[in-house]
Amino acid sequence: MNDPITLKVNADKLIMQALEEDITSEDISTNAVMPEYKKGQVELICKQDGIIAGLFVFQRVFELLDDTAAFEMKVKDGEEVKKGQLLAVVTGDIRALLSGERTALNYLQRMSGIATYTNRIVKLLDGSKTTLLDTRKTTPNMRIFEKYAVKTGGATNHRYNLSDAVMLKDNHIGAAGSIKKAVQMARDYASFVNKIEVETENLDMVKEAVEAGADIIMLDNMSHDEMKEAIAYIDGRALTECSGNVTEETIPEILDLGVDFVSSGALTHSAPILDISLKNLHAM
């Protein structure tokens, strides 16, 4: 994600859209106080303990505004950071530093918040066989950044988008008529390399998914006892995934189940930002 080719192909256009959203014609405030080029420097300071993620996106915002911008990075993505810590020093056209500040921080704060929240849940799963996954419950046009932040926090990405894998949810099953029919239709249509995951809501659905030959069975919004019974019935004939209202608070309740995966939309839709600021801007 942070290699130059991937960045240019996938991220630059999204960053430019974010900048265009913030600067439709001009930055009136900046142009008023800084009508012409002047070199300046500003410090990136952490205001809260957490895991940093998205430094390359933060950097790219300023590079797109000023190709002479220079960065002295004090930390790397994935590192623990502390309140008051100096994370980076940015040097460049003061106009670019002022105009890009909010967009750059929006990315960095959001991504670092996701990485921080994810890392807390990953630590709760230490010692278990369960792998933490994200979902497609991401902010529109932010998925590439949010899923990167999840990985930086120590979890694993579920499918990136609808083209990645077969997941037969309740409405797919309803459209096909049954789990058995949906799985067979998916087998006939999808490539042999695609695993087929089936979302189930009760033990009867679990049994049908096993008989249909599902590769992965999601146990969605089931009680602890229902999941325990379902996992015992599956007995290794398919991988198991627990989903539905999985948060930092509820993770301890499923630790004893031995489920293969647990997916949490909260990683991306409910993680608070990590408080980070650009401070001490001055001309050079």
N, C-alpha and C positions, 0 to 999 in steps of 0.2 A: 504494500500500500504506500509506503514512503519512499519507494524507488522512483527516480525521475520519470521513467516512462509511464508507470501506473498513475503517478500524480498528474502528469499532463493530460493523459487520455481521459481520466475519470474525474479528477478533482477540479482542475482549472476552470472548466465551464461552470461548475456549481459555485465556486468561489466568486467568479465574475458576476453571476446572477445575484448573489448576495450583496456584492458591492453596488451593482446597478439598482438594487432595491433601496439602498441607503443614499445613493448619489444620483438622483434622476437628471439633474442638469449641472449643479455645482454644490460645493460645500460652502454655504454662505458664511458661516462662522469663521472657518479657517481662512477663506480668501479675504475676509475683512481684516484679520490680524496678521496675516502672513501673505501679502500680495505677490511675493516673488521668492525664488529659491533661497533657502538658507539651510545649511547642514545642522542637524541636531541629533540629540541622543536621549533615549528614554529607557527606564528600567522596568522589567517585568517582575512583579513581586507577588508571592503567594500570601494570601490572607487567611488560609485555612489548611489544616493538615489533610493530606489525601494522596492520590496517585495521579501523576501528571500524564496526560494523553492529548495529542494533537499539536505538538510543537511545530511539526512540518507544515500543517495547515495555517497556523498562526504566522509562520515565516512567509508562506506563499502569498498571503494577503498583501503584505508589504512589498514583496518582490513584484507583484503584478501592478502595483501603483508606482513603484520606484525601482528600476532595475539596478540601481547603485546601492540599494539597502544592504547593510551588513549586520551580521548577528553573532554575538558571543554567547553561546548557549552554555549554561552552567549545569544543566541536568539533561537527562534523556527520557523519552517516553517510557512509561512503566515504572519509573523510580518513585519512591515515597518522597513527598515534599512536606515541609513544615511551615507553619504560620510564620510570616516575616522573612522567609527565605528568598534570596535573589535568584530568580530562575534564568534570566537572560538580560542582555543589554542590546538594544536595537539602535543602529545608527543609520541616518538617511535624511532625505528631504523632509523638513519639518511638516510641510503640507501633507505628505503621504503618511507620516506618523500620526497626525491628527485625524485625517480623513479615514484611515484604515483601522483606527483604534477599536471602535465598537465591534466591527465585523470580526476582526481577529480575536478579540476577547470572547465574543459570543461562541465561536467555534471551540476555543480552548477551554472555556469554562464548562460548556456542555459536555464535551468529550471527556474532560477530566472528572466531571461529576459522575458520568456513567462508569468510567474505569474504577473510581473510588467505591461506588456502591457495589459494583460487580465483585471487586476484590474482597469486600466484607463477606459476601455470600459464599465465594469460593473458599474462604477460610473456614466457614461453618461446615463445609463438606469435606474438609481435610480428614483423611483416614477412612473415608467411605469409598465405595466403588462407583459412586454416582458422579456423572459429568454434568456440569451446568451449561445450559444452552440459552441463547437468546431467541427471539421470534421475529416476525415481520411487522410487529407493532412499533414501527419507527416513524420518525417525523418525515413527512414528504420532502424529498430532495436531500435528506440527511442520512440516508441508510448507509452509504459507504463509510461515512465518518463515524456513525454510531456503532456499527458492527466492528469497525476497527477498534473503537474504544472498549468494547466488550472483550475482545481478544487481549488488549493491553492490560485489562483488569484481571486476566487469568482464566476466563471462561472460553467456551468454544462456540463458534457460529453454527446455528441451524441453517437451513437453506437460505441462500441470499435472496432469491425471488422465485416467482412461479415457474420459471424455466429450469430451475435447479433440480427439483425432485418431485416425486408423486406423493402428495398428501391428500388422502380422501377424508374430508371432513363431513359433518352431518348433512350438509346440503348437497354435497357430491353423492353421498349414499342415497339421499332422497331422490336425486335426479336419476340415478341408475336403477333404483328399485330395491336394492339390498346390498349388503356388504359383499356377499359372494359375487354378485353381478359386477359391482364396481371394481373389485380386485381383478376379475377376469378381463374386463374391458381395459383396465390399465395395463395388464400384462400384454394384451394384444396390441396396444397402441404404443406404449413407451419402449425406449431402448432397453436392451438386456442389462445395461449397466445401471439403470435406475432402480433403486430400492423403492418398495411401496409401503408407505406408512398409512395406517388406518386409525382414525380417531374414534374411540369408544367411550360410552357413558355409563355402561352397566355390564354385569357379568355375561349376560346373554350376547351382547355385542362382542365382547371379548372372545367368547367361544366361537362365534361365527367368523371372526377375524382370523383366529388360529386355524380353523378348518379351511378357510379360503387361502391360506398360505401367505398372509401378510408378513413382511420382513420386520416391520416395527409396529408395535401397538401402543398408541397413546392412551393413557388412562386420564380422561378429562373430567375434572371437577368431581372426582369420586371421594368418598370418605376414606379414612385410613384403613378401616377394616375391609372395605370393598377392594381397595388397591391390594391389600395383603392377600386376599383370596384370589384376585385376578392374577397376580404374579405367580402364586403357587400353581394355578391352573396352566398358565403359559409354560412354566417349567423349562425355560430356555429355548422353546421352539420359535421364539421371536424376541427381538430386542424390545425393551420396555421403556416408555417415557411417561413421566408424570407431568401433568400440566393443569393449569387453572388456579388463579389467585395465589401463585407462588411468590412469596416475598421474603425479605430478611426475617420477618417475624414467624413465618410458617415453615421455613426450611427445617428447623429442628424436629418438626412433627413427622417428617418422612425419612429421617436418617436410618431408621431401623428396617426399612422396606427392602433395601438392596436393589432398587430400581436402577436401570442402566443410565438413564438420562432424566434430568428435570429441566423443563423449559420455563422461562420466566419473562413475560412481557414487561414486568416492572423494571428490568434492567435498563430498558430504553425509554419507557413511557413515564416512569415515576422517579427516576434518579434525580436528586437535586443537583444544581450546578456546584462546582467548586469555586470559591471566591478567589479571584485573581485580578490584579490591577496593573495598569501601566502608570508609573509615577515618575516624578522628578524629571520631566522633560525640560531640556535646556539647549540653547544654541551653542555651537562649538566654534 
